[in-house]
């Protein structure tokens, strides 16, 4: 190298920019390596717990079931026998729970229910056969990640409505044994979604149980159930609540595993999934968005985003194992964290912002459903006492311990449920704090009660 060249590179205006370039390249590589290592460590920790860390592992984790023992497949076959309600006679097309649970049923509704149930006799028979099978896995390919198809959820929800009306019809016909059988079938159909590791499946399961519960109230209002019938339903509802905690856990595990794969998307795939660049087309703004997206990859920001997503989802997964009051508080804490972090660093958490749903909404739905289930279970314990005591209404002291080990508690604040006598006949079981939570933001004309009312 000539002396002139050496002198040239000794000048600051030449070596300082070169040194800065080298520094930033080395720093970028180091940051990317550190971020990648941190995300990978979190994924390995998930695997050590025996849980899936991506879509491929999730598909393996969701246990496959032999066709001969698969209730889910049999239920889907039964949908081919389902007959949709006749035009103008759809009992599902109205908000009818207020008079489904007790009191006279309007003639037009009674006619619509009777026709719908009669037309679906074959489907109901097939469903009762299907739920006798012990396993369940719907035909979903979880390896597709965000592109997964979930066409079975809508038919399952339709079947929940069918079994609700079948139970109501059995009750109206004076056949409590038939009504109880249909209720058990309906809850079993909802239960086939409990282990499906998708949060949307858990939300549909919650909806299915909520659809069927008013029919339990109707049956109890119409009939004095036998001790055995009340015991059967009480046990079914206990299992439904247990399934809810498992279902929420599986849903969160699945959301985490599928979400991890989204950090490997190309800009085009991310744009198609999120619509992030939809308004920019291929112009200069779109170009710079693509440039920024790819800069996130090479700089390690994407890996930091992934680590944040994994940490947040892991907190939710762990929250599902907590008691309801603590789970609700933890989800609120995570909500606050998300609001602060995503608002403060939107470019850093670009993908997490798209993927992370507010956890408190799901936890609230699960807690409110548990409140309704516990109220129904306590009512059934009361009905067991009445079945053996000529319809007499018990005090709490009468129920314990033979009919009720302890008074069930409101899932929101862990206080005992309220038991209010309505006079010589009738009573209300109420989860007061859950009711208050459910009515936050609701109009008084649309108030909701997490409770169970019997007027006989």
N, C-alpha and C positions, 0 to 999 in steps of 0.2 A: 504494500500500500504506500503510495507516494506521500511525501511530507505535506503536500498541499491538501490532500484528502484528509490526512490526520488532523491538520490545523482546522479544516472545515468542521469536522465532527466534534472538535473541542469547543466550538462556539455554542453557547446555550440555546440559541434559536433552532439548532439542529438536534442536539441530544435531549433537550427537555421534552419536546413533543414525542420523540421516540420512546423515551423512558415512560412517559404517561400512557402511551398506547400499550406498552408491555405491561405496565402496572394494571391497567383496567382489564386487559385480557386475562392476566393471571388471577386477578381478583374475581372476575366473572366466572372463570373456570372453578375457582375454589368455592365460590358461593353456590354454584350449581351442584358441585359435588357434595357440599355440606347439606344442601336442601334435599337432594336425592337420597342421601344416606339417612337423613332424619325421617323422610316419608317411608323408606324401605324398612327402617327399624320398627315403625308403627305397624306396618303390614305384617311383619314377622311376629310381632307380639299378638296380633289378632289370630294368626295361624296357630300359635302355641296354645291359645285358648280352645282350639278345635273348631274355630269359626272360619267361614269363607272370607277371603280378602279380594275376590274379583268375581265377575259373572260366571266364569267357567267353574270355579270352585263352588259357587252358590248352587249351580245346577246339580252338582254332585251331592251337595249337602242336603238339598230338598229330596228326601227319601223317595225312591221309586217304589211303586206298589204293583204286585202282579195283577193283571187284568181281572182275574177271577175273584180278587179280594178288594177291588178298587171302587169304593162308593162314588167317587167323583165321576168316573167314566159312566157308571150306571145311571147317575143322575142326569148327565148330559143326554144319554139315550132316552130317558124319560121325557125330556123336553120336546122330543118329536111327537109325543102323544098329547102335549098341552094344546088346548084350544083357547085362543084369545077371546076375551069377552066380546059379546055382540055389540054392534054399534049402538050407542046411547044407553047401554046397560053395563057399563064398566064400573064395578064397585071401587076400583082403584083410582078412579078419576075424581074423587071427592075427598075432602077433609072430614072423615067420618068418625075418628076415634072418640069424639065426645059422646056419641050415642052408640058406638059399638060396644063400649065397656059395660054399660048398664042402661036400663030403661027400655021402653018400646023402640023397636027398629022401624023406621018409616017404611010403608008398604013397597014403594018403588025400590028402595035399597034391598029389602028382604027378597023381592022377586029377582033382582039382579044377582044377589049372592046365590040363591037357589039354582038359577040357570047356569051360572058360571061353574059351580061345584059339580052339578049334574053332568055338564058337558065334559068335565075333566076327570070323570071317574076312573078311566083307564090310566091316565097320568098319575093320579094319586096312588093307585095300586102299585104302579111301577116304582114310585118314589118310596113307598113303604118297604118294598123289597130291597131297594138300593141302600137305604140307610142301615140295613142289617149287616152290611159288609163293614169290616173293621178298619180297612186302610183308606187312604184318600190322597190322590195327587191328580190335579187337572193337567191336561196336555199343554203345558207351557214350556217353551224353550228359553230358559233363563240365560243361556250363553249369548243370546242376542242383545243383552243389556238394555239400553234405552229403547231399542227397536222391538222389544218384546210385544207380542200380541196377547190381549187378555179378553178375548171374545166371550169367555164363559161367565164373566161376572154379571152381566145384564140378565141372562137367563136364570142364574141362581137367584137373583133378586126377585124376578117374576115368580119363581117357585115359592119364595117366602110369602109373597102376597097370596098365592093360591092356597097354601096351607093355613094361613091366617083365616081366610074366608071358609075353608073347609071345617076348621075348628068351630068358628062362629055358627056355621050351619048345623053342625052336629049338636051344638048347645041349644039352638033355637028349636030343633026337632025333639028336644028332651032326651038326648043320648049323650050324657056326660062321658061315658066310656069311649065313645067314638071321638068326641071332642078332645079328650086327653091324648088319645092315640095320635090324632092329627097334630096336636101341639108338639108332642115328642118328635114327630117326623120333621116338622118345620125347624125346630131347634137343631136337630141332627144335620139337616141340610146346611144351615148356617155354619155349623161346626166343621164341615168339610173344608172350609177356607182357613181354619185356625192356624195351620202349619205352613200355609203358602207364604213364602218370604217376600211379600210385596206390601207396601204400606197401603196401597189402594185396595188390596184384597181385605186387609184388616178393617178399613173403613166400610167396605161393603158388608163384611160380617157384622159389624156394629149395626149397620142399617137394617140388615135382615132380622137380627134379634129384636131391635126396636119395633119393627113392623109386626112381629108376632106377639110381643108382650101384651098389647091391649086385648088380644083374644083370651089370654089367661084370666084377665080381670073380668071379661064377659062371662066366662064359664063359671068362675067362682061366684059371681053375682046371680047367675041363673040357677045354680044347683048347690045343694049341700053335698060336696064330694065325700066319698068314703075315706076312711083313714088311709087306706092303701093308695087310692088315687092321689090324694094330697101329698102323700109321702113320695110317690113316684115323681110328681112334678117338682117338688121341693129339691129332690136329688138332681133332677135334670138342670134346674136353674143354678144349683151350686156348681155343677160341672161347666155350665156356660160361662159363669164368672171366672172360673179357673182357666178356661180356654182363652179368655180375653187377655190375661196377662201373658200367656204363651204366645198368642197371636201378635201382640204388640212387640214382644221381643223379636219374634221371627221377622216381622215387618221392618223393624229398624235395622236388623242385621242385613236383610236383603237390600235395603236402600243404601246402606254403607258400601256393600260389595259392588253393586251396580254403579254407584256414584264414582267409585275409584276409577273405573274404566273410562269415564268421561274425561278424565284428565289426559288421556292419550289421543283425544280426537284431533283431527286436522282442523285448520281454520274453517274450511268449507263445511265439514261435518258439524262443527260447533255452531256455525252460522245457521245451518239448516235446522238444527235441533232447537236453538234458542231464539232465532230471529234477530240476533244481535246486530247484524249488518244489513238487515232486510231493507231499511229505508235509505241505504247509501248506495245500493247498486254496485256498479263496477267503477265508479268515479274516483276522484282523489281521496275522498273521505273513506271509501271502502278500502282503497289501497293502504292508507295509513293505519286503518284498523287491523288489516291483515298483517302489516309490518309490526304493529305493537303486539299482536297476538303471538307472533313467532318470536319476538324479542323476549316475551315472558318465558318461552320455552328455553332459549339458549342461556338466559341469565339466571335461571333457577327460581324465578318468581312463581312459575307454575307449580313447582314442587313444594314451595312454601304454602301455596294455596291448597295443594293436596293434603299436606300435613294438617293444616287448619281444619279442613273438611273431615279428615279421619278423627281428629281429636274431638270435634263437636259431635259427630255421629256416635263415637264411643261413649261420650257422656250420656247421650240419649239411650243407647243400648243398656248401659248400667242403670239408668233411671227406671227402666221397665221392671227391674228386680226389686225396687223399693216399695214400701207401703204407699198407698195412694196419696196421703197428705204430703209426704216427703217427695214423691214423684212429681206432684204438681208444683211444689216449690222449686225443685231442681229445674224443671222445664221452664219456669218463669225466669230463673237465673240465666239459663242458656239463651232464652229470648232476649234478655237485656244485653247479654254479651254480643249476640249477633247484631242487634240493632246498633250497638256502639262500633263494633269492628267493621261491619260491612258498610256502615255509613262513613266511617273515617277513612277506610282504605278500599274504595271500590275497584281500582285497577288491580290491586294485589289479590283480592278475593273475587275475581271475575267469575270463575267457574263455580265456586262455592255459593256465590250469591244466586246463581241459577238453580242449584241443586238443593240447597238446604230449606226444607219447609219449616214453618214455625211449630216447634214441638208441643207447645202448650195447647194448641188446638186439638191435636190427637189425644193427648193425655186427658184433656177436659171431657171429650166425647167418651173415652173409656171409663172415666170416673163417674160420669152421670149415668151411663148404662149400668155400671155396678150398683149405683144407688137404687135404681129402679128394680134391679134383680133382687137386691137385699130386701127391699120393701115387699116384693112379691113373695119371697121366701118366708118372711115373717108372717105375712097373711096366710100362707099355706100352713104354717105351724099353728096359727090360731084356728084354722079350719080343721086341723087334725084334732084339736081339743074339742071343737064343737061337734065333730062327728061322733065322739064318744060321750058327749054330755048333752044330748038332745038339743043341739043348736045353741046352747048357752054361750054367751060372750064371756071370755075369761079376763081376769086381771093378769098383769105381768107375773105376779107371784104364782098364779095357777099354771102358767106355761113352763116355768123353770122348776126342775131340770128335765122333766119327762118329755116335753114337747119342744123345748128350746134350751140349748145349753147356756146361751147368753144372748142378750138382745143384740141383733146386728147393729153395726155402726155406720154412720154416714161416712162414705169414703173421703169426702173433702176435708172434714175436721175431726174425724174419729170419735164423734159424740154418738151416743145411742140414738137409734131411730125413735121418733115420737109415735106413741100409740094413743089415738084419741077415739074415745067411744062416742057414737052418734046417737045415743038414747037407748031405748029398749032393744033396737035392732040396728046393726050397722056400725062401722068403725072406719078409721083412716090410719094407715101407716105412712109416715112422712119422713123424708130426709130433708130437713129444713134448710140446711146450709147448701146442699146440692141444688135445691130449688132456687135459692137466692142466686147462686152462681149461674144457673141455666137462664135466669131471667135478666141478667145484666144486659142492658141495651135493648131489651124487648119492650114492646108496648104492653100496657096492662090488658088490652083486648086480646093479646096473643100470648098471655102468660102460660108458663109450663110448670107442672108440678111433678117433682120426682117422688112419686108416692103410689099408693094402692088403696082404692076406695071400695068398700063393700057396703051395699045398702039393703041388706036383708038380715 
